Every structure is written in structure tokens, then in C-alpha cells.
Amino acid sequence: MSIHNEDLHVALDDDRIETIEHVVAEVEDDIHHGKVSDDVSHVLALRLEAAGVSLPPEAVDDLAEAIESDVSL
């Protein structure tokens, strides 16, 4: 999934966006392998926090919705 600043509700540098893309890819992979049984927004928020990225809750929710949409295809 390609992420852009307008998707995140905040302006971030390229390194942060790359980190977010990496976390999103890991969450998607874990969902595909049945390793995520919790709410995707919650899992994503925890993993982003662990990666040192702070996003507004609405941005995390939007990313989680996009992940769920991508995974369901």
C-alpha cells in the first residue's frame, strides 16, 4: 500500500512514511497468516507506537480500514 501525507492527516517526512508502510505491510502479512485476532486499528496503533510513529487516531483508523479493504480483496 502506498501512503501519502494527505492520507495521514499530518505532514511527515519520507522516513516516517517508509516506516508506516513497513508496519502496514507487516500487519497485512500477519492478517493473511491468521496472526491478528484483535481489532486492526488497535494492532496498528500499537505497532506504530512501537516503531516510534505517532499518528492521530483518525489516521490510524483510516489506515486500518485501508488494510482491511486490501486484505479482503
N, CA, C and O atoms as a GROMACS GRO file, in nm:
protein
  292
    1MET      N    1   0.085  -0.116   0.000
    1MET     CA    2   0.000   0.000   0.000
    1MET      C    3   0.090   0.123   0.000
    1MET      O    4   0.184   0.133   0.079
    2SER      N    5   0.061   0.214  -0.088
    2SER     CA    6   0.135   0.338  -0.095
    2SER      C    7   0.066   0.442  -0.008
    2SER      O    8  -0.055   0.462  -0.018
    3ILE      N    9   0.142   0.508   0.077
    3ILE     CA   10   0.086   0.603   0.172
    3ILE      C   11   0.136   0.742   0.139
    3ILE      O   12   0.252   0.762   0.105
    4HIS      N   13   0.045   0.838   0.148
    4HIS     CA   14   0.076   0.978   0.121
    4HIS      C   15   0.037   1.063   0.241
    4HIS      O   16  -0.051   1.025   0.319
    5ASN      N   17   0.102   1.178   0.257
    5ASN     CA   18   0.074   1.265   0.370
    5ASN      C   19  -0.075   1.298   0.385
    5ASN      O   20  -0.126   1.305   0.496
    6GLU      N   21  -0.143   1.319   0.273
    6GLU     CA   22  -0.285   1.355   0.281
    6GLU      C   23  -0.368   1.240   0.340
    6GLU      O   24  -0.476   1.264   0.394
    7ASP      N   25  -0.320   1.117   0.329
    7ASP     CA   26  -0.389   1.003   0.388
    7ASP      C   27  -0.374   0.999   0.540
    7ASP      O   28  -0.453   0.935   0.609
    8LEU      N   29  -0.272   1.066   0.591
    8LEU     CA   30  -0.238   1.055   0.732
    8LEU      C   31  -0.288   1.170   0.818
    8LEU      O   32  -0.274   1.166   0.941
    9HIS      N   33  -0.344   1.272   0.757
    9HIS     CA   34  -0.396   1.388   0.829
    9HIS      C   35  -0.285   1.471   0.894
    9HIS      O   36  -0.313   1.562   0.972
   10VAL      N   37  -0.161   1.441   0.863
   10VAL     CA   38  -0.045   1.516   0.912
   10VAL      C   39   0.064   1.510   0.806
   10VAL      O   40   0.064   1.422   0.720
   11ALA      N   41   0.157   1.603   0.813
   11ALA     CA   42   0.271   1.602   0.721
   11ALA      C   43   0.388   1.530   0.788
   11ALA      O   44   0.429   1.565   0.898
   12LEU      N   45   0.440   1.430   0.720
   12LEU     CA   46   0.553   1.354   0.772
   12LEU      C   47   0.664   1.347   0.668
   12LEU      O   48   0.639   1.360   0.548
   13ASP      N   49   0.786   1.326   0.715
   13ASP     CA   50   0.897   1.312   0.621
   13ASP      C   51   0.896   1.172   0.559
   13ASP      O   52   0.824   1.083   0.605
   14ASP      N   53   0.975   1.156   0.455
   14ASP     CA   54   0.977   1.030   0.381
   14ASP      C   55   1.016   0.911   0.467
   14ASP      O   56   0.966   0.800   0.446
   15ASP      N   57   1.106   0.931   0.564
   15ASP     CA   58   1.148   0.821   0.651
   15ASP      C   59   1.031   0.770   0.734
   15ASP      O   60   1.013   0.649   0.750
   16ARG      N   61   0.952   0.862   0.787
   16ARG     CA   62   0.834   0.822   0.867
   16ARG      C   63   0.733   0.749   0.779
   16ARG      O   64   0.675   0.649   0.820
   17ILE      N   65   0.712   0.799   0.659
   17ILE     CA   66   0.617   0.733   0.569
   17ILE      C   67   0.666   0.593   0.536
   17ILE      O   68   0.587   0.499   0.532
   18GLU      N   69   0.795   0.578   0.514
   18GLU     CA   70   0.851   0.446   0.487
   18GLU      C   71   0.831   0.353   0.606
   18GLU      O   72   0.798   0.235   0.588
   19THR      N   73   0.849   0.404   0.726
   19THR     CA   74   0.827   0.324   0.846
   19THR      C   75   0.681   0.280   0.855
   19THR      O   76   0.653   0.165   0.886
   20ILE      N   77   0.590   0.373   0.829
   20ILE     CA   78   0.447   0.341   0.833
   20ILE      C   79   0.414   0.235   0.728
   20ILE      O   80   0.341   0.140   0.758
   21GLU      N   81   0.467   0.249   0.608
   21GLU     CA   82   0.443   0.149   0.504
   21GLU      C   83   0.494   0.012   0.546
   21GLU      O   84   0.430  -0.090   0.518
   22HIS      N   85   0.609   0.009   0.612
   22HIS     CA   86   0.665  -0.117   0.660
   22HIS      C   87   0.573  -0.181   0.765
   22HIS      O   88   0.546  -0.300   0.759
   23VAL      N   89   0.526  -0.101   0.859
   23VAL     CA   90   0.436  -0.151   0.964
   23VAL      C   91   0.306  -0.201   0.901
   23VAL      O   92   0.257  -0.308   0.937
   24VAL      N   93   0.250  -0.125   0.809
   24VAL     CA   94   0.126  -0.164   0.742
   24VAL      C   95   0.147  -0.298   0.670
   24VAL      O   96   0.061  -0.386   0.677
   25ALA      N   97   0.258  -0.313   0.600
   25ALA     CA   98   0.286  -0.438   0.528
   25ALA      C   99   0.296  -0.556   0.625
   25ALA      O  100   0.248  -0.665   0.595
   26GLU      N  101   0.357  -0.534   0.741
   26GLU     CA  102   0.368  -0.640   0.842
   26GLU      C  103   0.231  -0.679   0.895
   26GLU      O  104   0.201  -0.797   0.912
   27VAL      N  105   0.147  -0.579   0.922
   27VAL     CA  106   0.013  -0.607   0.972
   27VAL      C  107  -0.067  -0.684   0.867
   27VAL      O  108  -0.135  -0.781   0.900
   28GLU      N  109  -0.059  -0.641   0.742
   28GLU     CA  110  -0.129  -0.713   0.634
   28GLU      C  111  -0.082  -0.858   0.626
   28GLU      O  112  -0.163  -0.950   0.612
   29ASP      N  113   0.049  -0.878   0.634
   29ASP     CA  114   0.104  -1.013   0.627
   29ASP      C  115   0.055  -1.097   0.745
   29ASP      O  116   0.018  -1.213   0.727
   30ASP      N  117   0.055  -1.039   0.863
   30ASP     CA  118   0.008  -1.112   0.981
   30ASP      C  119  -0.140  -1.147   0.970
   30ASP      O  120  -0.182  -1.253   1.015
   31ILE      N  121  -0.219  -1.059   0.911
   31ILE     CA  122  -0.360  -1.089   0.890
   31ILE      C  123  -0.375  -1.206   0.794
   31ILE      O  124  -0.455  -1.297   0.818
   32HIS      N  125  -0.298  -1.204   0.687
   32HIS     CA  126  -0.303  -1.313   0.589
   32HIS      C  127  -0.267  -1.448   0.653
   32HIS      O  128  -0.319  -1.552   0.613
   33HIS      N  129  -0.178  -1.444   0.751
   33HIS     CA  130  -0.133  -1.567   0.817
   33HIS      C  131  -0.212  -1.598   0.944
   33HIS      O  132  -0.175  -1.688   1.019
   34GLY      N  133  -0.320  -1.525   0.967
   34GLY     CA  134  -0.407  -1.552   1.082
   34GLY      C  135  -0.348  -1.516   1.216
   34GLY      O  136  -0.390  -1.570   1.319
   35LYS      N  137  -0.251  -1.426   1.217
   35LYS     CA  138  -0.184  -1.388   1.342
   35LYS      C  139  -0.248  -1.268   1.410
   35LYS      O  140  -0.205  -1.229   1.519
   36VAL      N  141  -0.349  -1.207   1.348
   36VAL     CA  142  -0.415  -1.090   1.406
   36VAL      C  143  -0.560  -1.128   1.436
   36VAL      O  144  -0.640  -1.152   1.345
   37SER      N  145  -0.592  -1.134   1.564
   37SER     CA  146  -0.729  -1.165   1.603
   37SER      C  147  -0.795  -1.046   1.673
   37SER      O  148  -0.914  -1.048   1.702
   38ASP      N  149  -0.717  -0.943   1.699
   38ASP     CA  150  -0.766  -0.823   1.764
   38ASP      C  151  -0.812  -0.722   1.659
   38ASP      O  152  -0.794  -0.744   1.539
   39ASP      N  153  -0.871  -0.612   1.704
   39ASP     CA  154  -0.911  -0.504   1.616
   39ASP      C  155  -0.790  -0.451   1.540
   39ASP      O  156  -0.686  -0.422   1.601
   40VAL      N  157  -0.801  -0.438   1.410
   40VAL     CA  158  -0.688  -0.396   1.327
   40VAL      C  159  -0.639  -0.257   1.367
   40VAL      O  160  -0.518  -0.233   1.369
   41SER      N  161  -0.730  -0.165   1.399
   41SER     CA  162  -0.688  -0.031   1.443
   41SER      C  163  -0.602  -0.038   1.568
   41SER      O  164  -0.502   0.032   1.579
   42HIS      N  165  -0.642  -0.123   1.660
   42HIS     CA  166  -0.567  -0.137   1.786
   42HIS      C  167  -0.428  -0.195   1.760
   42HIS      O  168  -0.328  -0.145   1.811
   43VAL      N  169  -0.423  -0.302   1.680
   43VAL     CA  170  -0.294  -0.365   1.648
   43VAL      C  171  -0.204  -0.265   1.576
   43VAL      O  172  -0.085  -0.254   1.608
   44LEU      N  173  -0.260  -0.194   1.479
   44LEU     CA  174  -0.181  -0.098   1.403
   44LEU      C  175  -0.130   0.014   1.493
   44LEU      O  176  -0.013   0.052   1.482
   45ALA      N  177  -0.214   0.065   1.581
   45ALA     CA  178  -0.172   0.172   1.672
   45ALA      C  179  -0.057   0.126   1.760
   45ALA      O  180   0.040   0.200   1.780
   46LEU      N  181  -0.066   0.006   1.814
   46LEU     CA  182   0.041  -0.047   1.899
   46LEU      C  183   0.171  -0.063   1.823
   46LEU      O  184   0.278  -0.029   1.874
   47ARG      N  185   0.163  -0.114   1.702
   47ARG     CA  186   0.285  -0.136   1.622
   47ARG      C  187   0.346  -0.005   1.575
   47ARG      O  188   0.468   0.008   1.570
   48LEU      N  189   0.263   0.090   1.540
   48LEU     CA  190   0.317   0.221   1.502
   48LEU      C  191   0.386   0.286   1.621
   48LEU      O  192   0.494   0.343   1.606
   49GLU      N  193   0.325   0.277   1.737
   49GLU     CA  194   0.385   0.333   1.858
   49GLU      C  195   0.519   0.266   1.886
   49GLU      O  196   0.617   0.333   1.921
   50ALA      N  197   0.524   0.134   1.871
   50ALA     CA  198   0.649   0.060   1.893
   50ALA      C  199   0.757   0.102   1.793
   50ALA      O  200   0.876   0.096   1.823
   51ALA      N  201   0.714   0.143   1.674
   51ALA     CA  202   0.808   0.187   1.570
   51ALA      C  203   0.844   0.334   1.585
   51ALA      O  204   0.922   0.388   1.506
   52GLY      N  205   0.786   0.400   1.686
   52GLY     CA  206   0.819   0.541   1.711
   52GLY      C  207   0.740   0.640   1.627
   52GLY      O  208   0.782   0.754   1.609
   53VAL      N  209   0.626   0.596   1.575
   53VAL     CA  210   0.543   0.683   1.492
   53VAL      C  211   0.414   0.716   1.566
   53VAL      O  212   0.342   0.627   1.612
   54SER      N  213   0.387   0.843   1.576
   54SER     CA  214   0.264   0.888   1.640
   54SER      C  215   0.174   0.951   1.535
   54SER      O  216   0.213   1.046   1.466
   55LEU      N  217   0.053   0.897   1.523
   55LEU     CA  218  -0.045   0.949   1.428
   55LEU      C  219  -0.175   0.979   1.501
   55LEU      O  220  -0.204   0.918   1.604
   56PRO      N  221  -0.252   1.073   1.449
   56PRO     CA  222  -0.383   1.099   1.508
   56PRO      C  223  -0.471   0.973   1.496
   56PRO      O  224  -0.456   0.896   1.402
   57PRO      N  225  -0.561   0.954   1.592
   57PRO     CA  226  -0.648   0.835   1.588
   57PRO      C  227  -0.724   0.818   1.456
   57PRO      O  228  -0.742   0.706   1.409
   58GLU      N  229  -0.768   0.929   1.397
   58GLU     CA  230  -0.842   0.917   1.272
   58GLU      C  231  -0.752   0.866   1.159
   58GLU      O  232  -0.800   0.797   1.068
   59ALA      N  233  -0.625   0.900   1.163
   59ALA     CA  234  -0.532   0.850   1.061
   59ALA      C  235  -0.509   0.700   1.079
   59ALA      O  236  -0.504   0.626   0.981
   60VAL      N  237  -0.497   0.656   1.203
   60VAL     CA  238  -0.480   0.513   1.230
   60VAL      C  239  -0.605   0.438   1.184
   60VAL      O  240  -0.595   0.332   1.122
   61ASP      N  241  -0.722   0.491   1.216
   61ASP     CA  242  -0.847   0.427   1.173
   61ASP      C  243  -0.856   0.419   1.021
   61ASP      O  244  -0.897   0.317   0.967
   62ASP      N  245  -0.818   0.526   0.953
   62ASP     CA  246  -0.822   0.527   0.806
   62ASP      C  247  -0.726   0.423   0.749
   62ASP      O  248  -0.760   0.352   0.654
   63LEU      N  249  -0.606   0.415   0.806
   63LEU     CA  250  -0.510   0.314   0.760
   63LEU      C  251  -0.562   0.174   0.787
   63LEU      O  252  -0.547   0.085   0.702
   64ALA      N  253  -0.623   0.152   0.903
   64ALA     CA  254  -0.676   0.021   0.937
   64ALA      C  255  -0.787  -0.018   0.839
   64ALA      O  256  -0.794  -0.134   0.796
   65GLU      N  257  -0.872   0.075   0.804
   65GLU     CA  258  -0.978   0.048   0.706
   65GLU      C  259  -0.918   0.011   0.571
   65GLU      O  260  -0.966  -0.080   0.504
   66ALA      N  261  -0.813   0.082   0.532
   66ALA     CA  262  -0.746   0.052   0.404
   66ALA      C  263  -0.684  -0.087   0.408
   66ALA      O  264  -0.690  -0.161   0.310
   67ILE      N  265  -0.624  -0.123   0.521
   67ILE     CA  266  -0.564  -0.256   0.537
   67ILE      C  267  -0.672  -0.362   0.524
   67ILE      O  268  -0.657  -0.460   0.450
   68GLU      N  269  -0.782  -0.344   0.596
   68GLU     CA  270  -0.892  -0.441   0.592
   68GLU      C  271  -0.946  -0.455   0.450
   68GLU      O  272  -0.978  -0.565   0.406
   69SER      N  273  -0.955  -0.344   0.379
   69SER     CA  274  -1.003  -0.347   0.240
   69SER      C  275  -0.905  -0.422   0.151
   69SER      O  276  -0.946  -0.505   0.069
   70ASP      N  277  -0.776  -0.393   0.166
   70ASP     CA  278  -0.673  -0.460   0.084
   70ASP      C  279  -0.671  -0.612   0.111
   70ASP      O  280  -0.660  -0.692   0.019
   71VAL      N  281  -0.683  -0.648   0.238
   71VAL     CA  282  -0.674  -0.788   0.276
   71VAL      C  283  -0.794  -0.867   0.228
   71VAL      O  284  -0.783  -0.985   0.197
   72SER      N  285  -0.909  -0.801   0.220
   72SER     CA  286  -1.031  -0.871   0.181
   72SER      C  287  -1.039  -0.895   0.030
   72SER      O  288  -1.124  -0.971  -0.015
   73LEU      N  289  -0.953  -0.830  -0.048
   73LEU     CA  290  -0.957  -0.847  -0.194
   73LEU      C  291  -0.907  -0.982  -0.238
   73LEU      O  292  -0.904  -1.010  -0.358
   0.00000   0.00000   0.00000
